[in-house]
């Protein structure tokens, strides 16, 4: 699988281009219901309470989002990659009234 085609600003694809690395990412999320609403007719102050954990970019792959183009004194453009965030853990608590 190939990435997207990109060129330097102000250039056409015939002047030269290259492909960005392919984007790969795996996310994992788990949730657990601590308090669930019951249907026995009673009114509770809290209808539900959920706890969850998300693991973004599970395999810690460095993906390129775009390129910052730098031009030297000889008008040669160089592509400097901007990387997306690495692995992140997200904890969440959801409370419904």
Secondary structure per residue as TSV (DSSP state, phi and psi in degrees):
chain	resnum	aa	ss	phi	psi
A	1	X	-	360.0	133.4
A	2	X	-	-102.8	160.1
A	3	X	-	-88.1	-170.6
A	4	X	-	-77.3	151.1
A	5	X	E	-81.9	136.0
A	6	X	E	-140.1	151.3
A	7	X	-	-134.4	166.9
A	8	X	-	-69.7	152.0
A	9	X	T	-60.2	139.5
A	10	X	T	80.0	4.5
A	11	X	-	-112.1	157.7
A	12	X	-	-101.2	169.1
A	13	X	T	-67.6	-17.5
A	14	X	T	-80.3	-20.0
A	15	X	T	-76.6	-16.7
A	16	X	-	134.2	138.3
A	17	X	-	-148.7	168.4
A	18	X	E	-145.8	168.5
A	19	X	E	-103.9	138.7
A	20	X	-	-73.3	158.6
A	21	X	-	-64.5	148.0
A	22	X	-	-64.6	148.6
A	23	X	-	-87.1	123.4
A	24	X	-	-132.3	135.7
A	25	X	-	-163.2	142.7
A	26	X	-	-129.6	127.5
A	27	X	-	-114.2	149.4
A	28	X	E	-137.1	132.7
A	29	X	E	-137.5	139.9
A	30	X	E	-130.6	144.5
A	31	X	E	-137.5	147.9
A	32	X	E	-134.7	128.1
A	33	X	E	-84.2	111.3
A	34	X	E	-82.6	-50.0
A	35	X	E	-122.3	125.8
A	36	X	-	-115.9	146.7
A	37	X	-	-69.9	139.4
A	38	X	-	-101.8	154.9
A	39	X	-	-107.0	35.8
A	40	X	S	-91.4	7.0
A	41	X	S	93.2	-9.7
A	42	X	-	-78.7	146.6
A	43	X	-	-99.7	123.9
A	44	X	-	-106.9	156.4
A	45	X	S	-72.9	-33.8
A	46	X	-	-115.7	120.2
A	47	X	S	-80.2	-42.0
A	48	X	E	-154.9	154.2
A	49	X	E	-138.5	121.3
A	50	X	E	-121.7	140.7
A	51	X	E	-117.3	141.2
A	52	X	E	-148.2	161.1
A	53	X	E	-137.9	136.0
A	54	X	E	-122.0	138.3
A	55	X	E	-120.3	106.8
A	56	X	E	-92.7	140.4
A	57	X	S	57.1	61.2
A	58	X	T	-52.6	-42.2
A	59	X	T	-91.2	7.3
A	60	X	-	55.0	49.3
A	61	X	-	-85.7	133.0
A	62	X	-	-87.2	105.1
A	63	X	-	-97.5	143.1
A	64	X	E	-92.1	125.5
A	65	X	E	-87.8	-42.3
A	66	X	E	-163.9	-172.4
A	67	X	E	-126.0	141.7
A	68	X	E	-98.3	122.5
A	69	X	E	-94.9	126.6
A	70	X	E	-116.0	132.1
A	71	X	E	-113.5	132.6
A	72	X	-	-90.0	-175.6
A	73	X	T	-68.6	-16.9
A	74	X	T	-94.8	12.3
A	75	X	S	63.1	30.8
A	76	X	-	-97.8	127.9
A	77	X	E	-95.2	137.3
A	78	X	E	-121.4	137.8
A	79	X	E	-94.1	119.1
A	80	X	E	-105.8	118.3
A	81	X	E	-72.9	142.9
A	82	X	E	-104.1	120.4
A	83	X	E	-93.7	147.7
A	84	X	-	-80.4	171.9
A	85	X	-	-63.7	150.4
A	86	X	-	-84.8	-154.2
A	87	X	-	-63.7	136.5
A	88	X	E	-136.3	143.9
A	89	X	E	-111.9	131.7
A	90	X	E	-123.1	121.4
A	91	X	E	-103.3	139.7
A	92	X	E	-140.2	151.2
A	93	X	E	-135.0	120.0
A	94	X	E	-113.5	125.9
A	95	X	E	-122.9	123.2
A	96	X	E	-109.2	131.4
A	97	X	-	-97.8	360.0
